[in-house]
Amino acid sequence: MTRHDWPLHGGQAMPLLTRFGLPEDTPVLDVSANLNPLGPPAWLSSWLAERMATISRYPDPEYRKARIAIADHEGVHPDQVLLTNGGAEAIFIAAALHAGEAATIVQPGFAEYARACTAHGLSRHDTHLAPPDFLLDPDALVRGLGECRLLFLCRPHNPSGKLIPRQTMERLIELTKERDCHVVVDEAFIDFVDDPNEALTPLLARFDHLILLRSLTKLYTLPGLRVGYLLADSRTVERAKAFQPAWSVNGLAAELVPPLLDDHDFMARTREWLATERPRLQADLGKLGLEVVPSQTNFFLVRHPHGRETTRSLLPALLRRGVMVRHTESFPGLDGGWLRVALRGVEDNDRLLSALADSLAEYRGGGIP
């Protein structure tokens, strides 16, 4: 099987069940998609019901209320905010700004960076962060950029969960400015990082070649209601608007942004959940004998110490036990040698650990090839 035979994203049970000969309607615990188990917020259902009239009107094409709420939340001017149809549209818009030029992608990374480059005719070069440390050397990276005008990277890094330190990022951004290379930092998981001082948003005031991408999908568990945003200097945002269709974001999603960002209780409960379950799951995964990459977000990258094939064999073994983890066949540089598991609530995490323990016992007994 090639990399292209596998689903590109998490949350896609049917293709995996079919691949491994299981009924398509097999119930599974999905720990392949990195979503907050506390969401969506409890008030959302009644909020949506009260605003159904919104669907009979065109949204404000400038999305003023949403952009002002985001600007207040991020400490920037509204002119520095572009509301987008999820983080994926923001990625494609960032690529469109440099159509026909050369791009570098820090791998392993989200598949949409490469798809966006292909869609907009960018020639592509990949540079790799080596497991298990996934360390980024800004000087070495910039030396290898060549004629590259656009750099894509994810922070916190998906799929490892590692956070490139802000100091390292500042060095990278300074060096790329000298090379006239725009830096696109996908921060879809930044809300799960403990230290607010790690935010890169203040750097937008110093560097007009920096573009930050955000998503409200992960924190608020809204994968079906697409809403994200792009942050940059006002001139970049104005240029970016030209690549976005009119009314790209639906009216309900746009109106939802202010109350989501104003729900401080939801954020506090998320912090409490992370503070207890993240260290517990990391420790318990290690006790099972798995190698675990320490994470600063809401997922872990793990592998079996016996190597790639043994790690790959755990995927169908877990599916047979009703648990779906994220394969890494589509992540360049990992090539199936790791599995990614999302952090969930106590009961679901216990179920994952139990299924892993049983699968590992089956392997030790010779039942897994």
C-alpha positions in Angstrom: 0.0 0.0 0.0 1.3 3.4 -0.9 0.9 6.6 1.2 -1.9 7.8 -1.2 -4.0 4.7 -0.4 -4.7 5.9 3.1 -7.1 8.5 4.3 -5.4 11.9 4.6 -7.1 12.9 7.8 -8.3 11.6 11.1 -12.0 10.9 11.8 -12.4 8.7 8.7 -13.5 5.3 10.1 -15.2 3.8 7.0 -12.0 3.5 4.8 -10.0 1.9 7.6 -12.8 -0.5 8.6 -13.1 -1.6 5.0 -9.4 -1.9 4.5 -9.1 -4.3 7.4 -12.2 -6.3 6.6 -14.5 -5.0 9.3 -18.2 -4.0 8.8 -18.6 -0.4 7.9 -21.0 0.2 10.7 -18.7 -1.1 13.4 -18.9 1.3 16.4 -15.5 2.8 17.2 -14.1 5.1 19.8 -12.4 7.8 17.6 -9.1 8.9 19.0 -7.8 9.7 15.6 -9.2 13.3 15.4 -7.7 15.8 17.8 -10.9 17.4 19.2 -11.7 18.7 22.7 -13.9 16.1 24.4 -15.5 18.9 26.4 -17.1 20.5 23.4 -19.1 21.8 21.7 -20.1 24.2 24.5 -23.4 23.2 26.1 -25.1 26.4 25.1 -24.5 25.9 21.4 -27.6 23.9 20.5 -30.0 26.5 21.8 -27.9 29.3 20.4 -28.1 27.8 16.9 -31.9 27.1 17.2 -32.5 30.8 18.2 -30.6 32.0 15.1 -32.0 29.9 12.4 -33.4 33.0 10.7 -29.8 33.8 9.9 -29.8 31.3 7.1 -32.4 33.3 5.1 -30.0 36.3 4.9 -26.6 36.9 3.3 -23.8 37.2 5.8 -22.0 40.5 6.2 -19.3 40.1 3.5 -16.8 41.9 5.7 -17.6 39.8 8.8 -17.0 42.9 10.9 -18.3 41.5 14.3 -16.3 38.3 14.0 -13.2 40.1 13.0 -13.5 42.6 15.8 -14.0 39.8 18.4 -10.9 38.0 17.0 -8.9 41.2 17.0 -9.8 41.9 20.7 -9.0 38.3 21.6 -5.6 38.3 19.8 -4.6 41.9 20.6 -4.4 43.0 16.9 -6.3 45.4 14.7 -9.4 44.1 12.8 -7.6 44.9 9.5 -5.1 42.2 10.4 -7.8 39.5 10.6 -9.3 37.4 7.7 -12.1 35.1 8.7 -11.9 31.8 6.8 -13.9 28.6 6.1 -11.9 26.6 8.6 -8.1 26.4 8.9 -7.9 24.6 5.5 -9.1 27.6 3.5 -6.6 29.8 5.3 -3.8 27.4 4.2 -5.0 27.6 0.5 -5.2 31.4 0.7 -1.6 31.6 2.1 -0.4 29.5 -0.8 -2.4 31.6 -3.3 -0.5 34.7 -2.2 2.7 33.1 -3.7 1.2 31.2 -6.7 3.8 29.9 -9.1 6.7 30.5 -6.7 8.7 28.1 -4.6 7.7 26.8 -1.2 9.3 24.7 1.6 7.2 22.5 3.9 8.5 21.4 7.3 7.6 17.7 7.4 6.1 15.6 8.8 3.1 18.0 8.5 -0.5 18.5 7.7 -1.3 17.1 4.2 -3.2 20.3 3.2 0.1 22.3 2.9 1.2 20.1 0.0 -2.2 20.1 -1.6 -2.4 23.9 -1.4 1.0 24.2 -3.0 0.0 21.9 -5.9 -3.3 23.7 -6.3 -1.6 27.1 -6.8 1.4 25.9 -8.8 4.1 26.3 -6.3 7.2 24.1 -6.7 7.8 22.3 -3.4 10.8 21.3 -1.3 10.4 19.4 1.9 12.6 19.6 5.0 12.3 17.1 7.8 12.2 17.2 11.6 13.7 13.9 12.8 11.8 11.8 15.3 11.7 11.3 18.2 12.9 14.8 19.1 11.5 16.8 16.2 14.0 19.6 16.8 14.1 22.6 14.5 17.4 24.3 13.7 16.5 27.7 12.2 19.9 28.4 10.8 20.2 25.0 9.0 16.6 25.3 7.7 17.2 28.8 6.2 20.4 27.7 4.6 18.5 25.1 2.7 15.7 27.5 1.5 17.3 28.4 -1.8 14.9 30.5 -3.9 12.0 29.6 -1.6 9.5 32.5 -1.0 7.1 30.6 1.3 7.6 28.4 4.3 4.9 26.3 5.9 5.2 24.8 9.4 2.9 23.8 12.2 3.3 25.0 15.8 2.5 23.1 18.1 3.7 20.5 15.7 1.2 18.0 14.3 1.7 15.0 14.6 4.3 15.1 17.4 2.7 17.5 19.8 6.0 19.3 20.3 6.1 23.1 20.6 8.9 24.9 18.8 10.1 27.4 21.5 9.2 31.1 20.8 12.9 32.0 20.9 13.6 29.5 18.1 10.7 30.9 16.1 11.9 34.5 16.5 15.3 33.4 15.2 13.7 31.7 12.2 11.5 34.7 11.4 14.4 37.1 11.6 16.4 35.0 9.2 13.6 34.5 6.7 13.0 38.2 6.6 16.5 38.7 5.4 15.7 36.1 2.6 12.4 37.7 1.7 10.6 34.4 2.5 7.1 34.6 4.1 6.6 32.3 7.0 3.2 30.6 7.5 2.8 29.2 11.0 -0.3 27.0 11.4 -1.3 27.3 15.0 -4.4 25.1 15.0 -3.5 23.6 18.4 -2.1 26.7 20.1 -5.1 26.9 22.5 -4.0 23.7 24.2 -0.5 25.1 25.1 -0.2 26.0 28.8 2.1 29.1 28.6 0.4 32.2 27.0 3.8 33.8 26.6 4.6 31.3 23.8 2.1 33.1 21.5 3.6 34.5 18.3 0.9 37.1 17.8 3.0 40.0 19.2 5.6 39.3 16.5 3.1 40.5 13.9 3.9 44.0 14.9 7.6 43.5 14.0 7.4 41.2 11.0 5.3 41.9 7.9 6.2 38.5 6.3 4.7 36.4 9.2 1.3 34.8 8.7 -0.5 33.0 11.5 -3.3 30.5 10.9 -5.9 29.6 13.5 -8.8 27.2 13.8 -11.8 27.2 16.1 -12.5 23.5 15.1 -10.1 21.8 17.6 -10.8 23.7 20.8 -14.6 23.9 20.5 -15.1 20.6 18.6 -16.8 22.1 15.5 -15.3 20.1 12.6 -18.7 20.3 10.8 -19.1 24.0 11.2 -16.1 25.4 9.4 -14.5 28.5 10.9 -10.9 29.7 11.3 -8.9 32.8 10.6 -5.7 34.2 9.2 -3.6 36.9 11.1 -1.0 39.0 9.3 -0.2 42.6 8.6 -3.0 44.6 7.1 -1.5 44.8 3.6 -1.2 41.0 3.4 -4.7 40.5 4.7 -6.0 42.9 2.0 -4.2 41.0 -0.7 -5.5 37.7 0.7 -9.1 38.9 0.4 -8.8 38.7 -3.4 -8.3 34.9 -3.2 -11.4 34.3 -1.1 -14.9 33.8 -2.6 -17.6 36.1 -1.5 -19.4 34.8 1.6 -16.9 32.0 2.1 -17.9 31.7 5.8 -21.6 30.9 6.4 -23.6 33.4 8.5 -24.1 31.0 11.5 -20.4 30.3 11.8 -19.5 34.0 11.6 -22.0 35.0 14.2 -20.8 32.2 16.5 -17.3 33.6 16.8 -17.9 36.3 19.4 -19.8 34.1 21.9 -17.2 31.3 21.5 -14.3 33.6 22.3 -16.2 35.1 25.2 -16.8 31.7 26.9 -14.0 31.9 29.4 -15.6 29.2 31.6 -15.2 26.7 28.7 -11.5 27.6 28.4 -11.0 27.2 32.1 -12.6 23.7 32.1 -10.4 22.8 29.1 -7.3 23.8 31.1 -8.4 21.7 34.0 -8.9 18.7 31.8 -5.5 19.1 30.2 -3.7 19.5 33.5 -5.0 16.1 34.8 -5.4 13.9 31.7 -2.4 14.9 29.6 0.2 13.8 32.2 -1.8 10.8 33.2 -2.2 9.4 29.6 1.4 10.1 28.8 2.6 8.2 31.9 0.2 5.3 31.3 1.1 4.9 27.6 4.8 4.7 28.7 3.9 2.1 31.3 2.6 -0.1 28.5 6.1 -0.1 27.0 5.4 2.3 24.2 7.7 5.1 23.2 5.8 8.4 23.7 6.8 11.8 22.4 6.1 14.3 25.2 3.3 16.6 24.0 2.3 20.1 24.8 -1.1 19.8 23.1 -4.0 17.4 23.0 -2.5 14.3 21.3 0.4 12.0 21.6 2.7 10.3 19.0 3.6 6.8 20.0 5.4 3.7 18.6 6.3 0.2 19.7 10.0 -0.3 20.5 10.1 -3.2 18.1 9.8 -0.9 15.2 7.6 0.1 12.2 5.9 -3.1 11.3 4.9 -3.9 14.9 3.6 -0.4 15.4 1.6 -0.6 12.1 0.0 -3.9 13.2 -1.4 -2.2 16.3 -3.8 -0.2 14.1 -6.0 -3.1 13.0 -5.7 -4.8 16.3 -7.1 -1.7 18.0 -9.9 -1.4 15.4 -11.0 -4.9 16.1 -11.4 -3.8 19.7 -13.4 -0.8 18.7 -10.8 1.9 19.0 -9.6 4.0 16.0 -6.2 5.7 16.3 -4.5 7.9 13.6 -2.2 6.2 11.2 0.9 8.0 10.1 1.2 6.6 6.6 0.5 10.0 5.1 3.0 11.9 7.1 6.3 12.1 5.2 9.2 10.9 7.3 7.0 8.8 9.6 5.6 6.4 6.9 3.4 4.4 9.3 6.1 3.9 11.9 4.1 5.8 14.6 0.5 6.1 15.7 -1.1 9.3 16.9 -3.7 9.2 19.7 -6.0 12.0 20.8 -6.4 13.0 24.4 -10.0 12.4 25.6 -12.0 12.2 28.8 -11.2 9.8 31.6 -13.4 6.9 30.5 -12.4 7.1 26.9 -8.7 7.3 27.8 -9.1 4.2 30.0 -10.8 2.4 27.1 -7.9 3.3 24.8 -5.3 2.1 27.4 -7.2 -1.2 27.9 -7.4 -1.8 24.1 -3.7 -1.1 23.8 -2.9 -3.4 26.7 -4.9 -6.2 25.1 -3.4 -5.6 21.6 0.1 -5.6 23.0 -0.6 -8.8 24.9 -1.8 -10.4 21.7 1.4 -9.3 20.0 3.5 -10.9 22.7 1.5 -14.1 22.4 2.2 -14.2 18.7 -1.3 -13.3 17.6 -0.3 -10.1 15.7 2.0 -10.6 12.7 
